[in-house]
Amino acid sequence: MDILVISGCSGDKQFDEAPIGCEELDSTSRNDLLETYPDYVAPAAEMYTGDEHGRVRQAVANLRAHADVTWRIVSAGYGLIAESERIVAYDCTLRDIDSVRDRAKRMGHDPSTLTIDETRRAVGRELNLPADLKVGLAEGYDLVFVTLSEPYLVATGDAFTELPDGTSVFVFASKGSRSYVGDAYWVPATEDVRASLGTTWFELRGELLWKLSENVDATELSEIAKNPEAVSEFASSISVHVDE
């Protein structure tokens, strides 16, 4: 069983201060950044310290007890990166639309002619997110779990359309983000689910994946691949707090 997990970066990072922002990220090579700021470097899995990232990290560890798991992170700064990839701490996000517009303009786009979604997609294309995700999805995974917030889903463009045969892709997303999941299966990360878990919106998607990972084994993962609707039913049926 081969599983791909795709999660988002977080604003909270291992270092209290980030030495670089969006502009330097977009104008400087990765190697030059690593050489210039060696005291602010860590593998991606360790760099991000947000609550959702922490839950995803735990879920990946749980899933690895039953399957071969590849973990990729959608980074506002670096694009699609591997968990082991060494990166410099940065302050850059796809959430703040003013920052995204400034970035799109530096990349040669005219934000005044674009909607908010179009602006995020333009930056996502410059980061090569749709293409890189398409390549990753085509590598023959049995299951793919995606825990991206709406701005990051938007930036991935059409990555989750026309999915490979034999690969079941699940996107944990709010009801308002459902239109961005393409041909993947939508796993509801709704207010009812959030309340039943006693968690926050910032942690919900990772919490759902973690709770799923706590309640499956290799046989059940194989069943999920054969019966994708089971994951959505699982999320919708949650009625207990994590600590119960």
PyMOL commands that set and color helices and strands:
alter all, ss='L'
color gray80, all
select helices_A, chain A and resi 22-27+30-36+38-40+44-47+51-63+97-106+111-113+116-126+129-137+150-155+175-180+191-197+204-214+218-226+229-237
alter helices_A, ss='H'
color red, helices_A
select strands_A, chain A and resi 2-8+20-21+41-43+68-75+79-82+86-88+90-91+143-147+168-173+185-188
alter strands_A, ss='S'
color yellow, strands_A
deselect
rebuild
show_as cartoon
